[in-house]
Amino acid sequence: MKCWFCGKEAVAVSIGGKAVCREHANVIDRICFAKSDTSTGYATYEWVHNVVLAPDEWIEWESWEGGKKVVRT
């Protein structure tokens, strides 16, 4: 498998699904996926460690309250 960006041999697949070489792999410590069931109030969390991001990928945090996205400045 070849790197999406330069064609070198890939060493990982990013969270966005792109094959990347060591030069283009950005590793972050961890991210958390959270899901809540509004009918029961039950929430689940999934932690993913050593996450690989490609250079053109990023992670954003969104907050929602009452079914509406909350913009924090």
C-alpha atoms as an extended CHARMM CRD file, in Angstrom:
* protein
*
        73  EXT
         1         1  MET       CA              0.0000000000        0.0000000000        0.0000000000  PROA      1               0.0000000000
         2         2  LYS       CA              1.3240000000        3.4570000000       -0.9080000000  PROA      2               0.0000000000
         3         3  CYS       CA              1.0640000000        6.7810000000        0.9350000000  PROA      3               0.0000000000
         4         4  TRP       CA             -1.8490000000        8.9240000000       -0.2190000000  PROA      4               0.0000000000
         5         5  PHE       CA              0.4110000000       11.9980000000       -0.3400000000  PROA      5               0.0000000000
         6         6  CYS       CA              3.8530000000       10.9560000000       -1.6250000000  PROA      6               0.0000000000
         7         7  GLY       CA              3.7010000000        7.3720000000       -2.8840000000  PROA      7               0.0000000000
         8         8  LYS       CA              6.1690000000        5.9480000000       -0.3280000000  PROA      8               0.0000000000
         9         9  GLU       CA              5.3630000000        2.7010000000        1.4360000000  PROA      9               0.0000000000
        10        10  ALA       CA              2.4830000000        3.2550000000        3.8910000000  PROA      10              0.0000000000
        11        11  VAL       CA              2.8260000000        2.2820000000        7.5540000000  PROA      11              0.0000000000
        12        12  ALA       CA             -0.6810000000        3.1310000000        8.7780000000  PROA      12              0.0000000000
        13        13  VAL       CA             -4.1920000000        4.0770000000        7.7700000000  PROA      13              0.0000000000
        14        14  SER       CA             -5.4900000000        7.3730000000        9.1400000000  PROA      14              0.0000000000
        15        15  ILE       CA             -8.7780000000        7.8490000000       10.9590000000  PROA      15              0.0000000000
        16        16  GLY       CA            -10.1190000000        9.2710000000        7.6780000000  PROA      16              0.0000000000
        17        17  GLY       CA             -9.1330000000        6.1160000000        5.7710000000  PROA      17              0.0000000000
        18        18  LYS       CA             -6.0040000000        7.3580000000        3.9790000000  PROA      18              0.0000000000
        19        19  ALA       CA             -2.8350000000        5.2540000000        3.7990000000  PROA      19              0.0000000000
        20        20  VAL       CA              0.1160000000        7.2890000000        5.1300000000  PROA      20              0.0000000000
        21        21  CYS       CA              3.8930000000        6.8830000000        5.4450000000  PROA      21              0.0000000000
        22        22  ARG       CA              5.8100000000        7.7830000000        8.6350000000  PROA      22              0.0000000000
        23        23  GLU       CA              6.5130000000       11.2770000000        7.3020000000  PROA      23              0.0000000000
        24        24  HSD       CA              2.8210000000       12.0640000000        6.7780000000  PROA      24              0.0000000000
        25        25  ALA       CA              1.3850000000       10.2800000000        9.8330000000  PROA      25              0.0000000000
        26        26  ASN       CA              0.4470000000       12.6210000000       12.6800000000  PROA      26              0.0000000000
        27        27  VAL       CA             -0.2770000000       10.7200000000       15.8930000000  PROA      27              0.0000000000
        28        28  ILE       CA             -2.4150000000       12.1500000000       18.6770000000  PROA      28              0.0000000000
        29        29  ASP       CA             -2.6750000000       10.5670000000       22.1310000000  PROA      29              0.0000000000
        30        30  ARG       CA             -6.3650000000        9.7360000000       22.1290000000  PROA      30              0.0000000000
        31        31  ILE       CA             -9.8640000000       10.7890000000       21.1730000000  PROA      31              0.0000000000
        32        32  CYS       CA            -13.2160000000        9.9780000000       22.7080000000  PROA      32              0.0000000000
        33        33  PHE       CA            -16.4060000000        9.1480000000       20.8610000000  PROA      33              0.0000000000
        34        34  ALA       CA            -19.4520000000        9.8220000000       23.0170000000  PROA      34              0.0000000000
        35        35  LYS       CA            -23.0350000000        8.7720000000       22.4110000000  PROA      35              0.0000000000
        36        36  SER       CA            -26.0250000000        9.5130000000       24.5760000000  PROA      36              0.0000000000
        37        37  ASP       CA            -29.5070000000        8.0320000000       24.4610000000  PROA      37              0.0000000000
        38        38  THR       CA            -31.8680000000       10.8940000000       25.2540000000  PROA      38              0.0000000000
        39        39  SER       CA            -34.7780000000        8.5720000000       26.0590000000  PROA      39              0.0000000000
        40        40  THR       CA            -32.8960000000        6.7440000000       28.8310000000  PROA      40              0.0000000000
        41        41  GLY       CA            -30.1880000000        9.2400000000       29.7500000000  PROA      41              0.0000000000
        42        42  TYR       CA            -27.6130000000        6.4750000000       29.2650000000  PROA      42              0.0000000000
        43        43  ALA       CA            -24.2900000000        7.5710000000       27.7620000000  PROA      43              0.0000000000
        44        44  THR       CA            -21.4950000000        5.4670000000       26.3060000000  PROA      44              0.0000000000
        45        45  TYR       CA            -17.9270000000        6.4690000000       25.5790000000  PROA      45              0.0000000000
        46        46  GLU       CA            -15.3120000000        4.8780000000       23.3470000000  PROA      46              0.0000000000
        47        47  TRP       CA            -11.6740000000        5.8660000000       23.7620000000  PROA      47              0.0000000000
        48        48  VAL       CA             -9.2830000000        5.3860000000       20.8530000000  PROA      48              0.0000000000
        49        49  HSD       CA             -5.5700000000        5.6490000000       21.6580000000  PROA      49              0.0000000000
        50        50  ASN       CA             -2.6350000000        6.5210000000       19.3490000000  PROA      50              0.0000000000
        51        51  VAL       CA             -4.8710000000        7.8730000000       16.6060000000  PROA      51              0.0000000000
        52        52  VAL       CA             -3.2610000000        8.5440000000       13.2170000000  PROA      52              0.0000000000
        53        53  LEU       CA             -4.3050000000       11.6820000000       11.3390000000  PROA      53              0.0000000000
        54        54  ALA       CA             -3.3250000000       12.5380000000        7.7760000000  PROA      54              0.0000000000
        55        55  PRO       CA             -1.9900000000       16.0820000000        7.1930000000  PROA      55              0.0000000000
        56        56  ASP       CA             -5.3230000000       17.2460000000        5.7560000000  PROA      56              0.0000000000
        57        57  GLU       CA             -7.4540000000       15.7900000000        8.5840000000  PROA      57              0.0000000000
        58        58  TRP       CA             -8.4250000000       17.3960000000       11.8890000000  PROA      58              0.0000000000
        59        59  ILE       CA            -10.7630000000       16.7910000000       14.7880000000  PROA      59              0.0000000000
        60        60  GLU       CA            -13.3720000000       19.3090000000       15.8980000000  PROA      60              0.0000000000
        61        61  TRP       CA            -15.4080000000       19.4040000000       19.0850000000  PROA      61              0.0000000000
        62        62  GLU       CA            -19.1480000000       20.0930000000       18.8210000000  PROA      62              0.0000000000
        63        63  SER       CA            -21.5880000000       20.7180000000       21.6410000000  PROA      63              0.0000000000
        64        64  TRP       CA            -25.3190000000       20.1170000000       21.3210000000  PROA      64              0.0000000000
        65        65  GLU       CA            -28.0570000000       21.1250000000       23.7420000000  PROA      65              0.0000000000
        66        66  GLY       CA            -31.7500000000       20.5510000000       23.1770000000  PROA      66              0.0000000000
        67        67  GLY       CA            -31.1460000000       19.3070000000       19.6400000000  PROA      67              0.0000000000
        68        68  LYS       CA            -29.3160000000       22.4890000000       18.6200000000  PROA      68              0.0000000000
        69        69  LYS       CA            -25.6330000000       23.0090000000       18.0180000000  PROA      69              0.0000000000
        70        70  VAL       CA            -24.0900000000       25.3320000000       20.6010000000  PROA      70              0.0000000000
        71        71  VAL       CA            -21.4210000000       27.6930000000       19.3010000000  PROA      71              0.0000000000
        72        72  ARG       CA            -18.8830000000       28.5980000000       21.9520000000  PROA      72              0.0000000000
        73        73  THR       CA            -16.4830000000       31.4600000000       21.4300000000  PROA      73              0.0000000000
